[in-house]
């Protein structure tokens, strides 16, 4: 079965450090989503891409977060500088949207990066 | 912004019993999806129901959608211990790009 792969699975670092999370979407998928999950806020959409172009990153704190897709097989989410409130599980998901704008498609999630900022 | 809201938040049942969860949302949708999340894992898609559908089945899962009440329900029949997980509903915006808005989730515990 094709899977979304996220690395690292766990990350513990001190506040102020740069954190980079990586995601390999399912081959052939053309949409990529970054989510953050916390007990308090649930699952929040941070950013999403279609055909590697960022469509919306309004869910991200712009001053410290950045999301990119250097190529179709890699999506990155960076936090610089990191803060304790960034501690959460970060998920990447991918999907396939046809060019006729059909959005009746499921999203496929990776197993997340559990981030702890001390 | 529209968002799924599941009810009840936590459910504990005996193996073999049925589990029912409800989800409400606020605005127009293109479809509604249910996902399962096992502890420490990512979300797994279970079933999708389009706005013009009223009921859908997949194995032991039954989903209903009432667009007039802006609500959906997920029924798991003959529950198993392996069904223990969190269940999320997610609504898809009508304007495409596959963007979803997730609810807070239901924790379901199936006791063997």
Interface residues (C-beta under 8 A of the other chain):
Chain A: X4 X31 X33 X35 X42 X43 X45 X48 X50 X55 X56 X91 X93 X95 X97 X101 X102 X103 X104 X105 X106 X107 X108 X109 X110 X111 X112
Chain B: X30 X31 X33 X35 X40 X41 X42 X43 X44 X45 X48 X50 X88 X92 X93 X96 X97 X98 X99 X100 X101 X102 X103 X104 X105
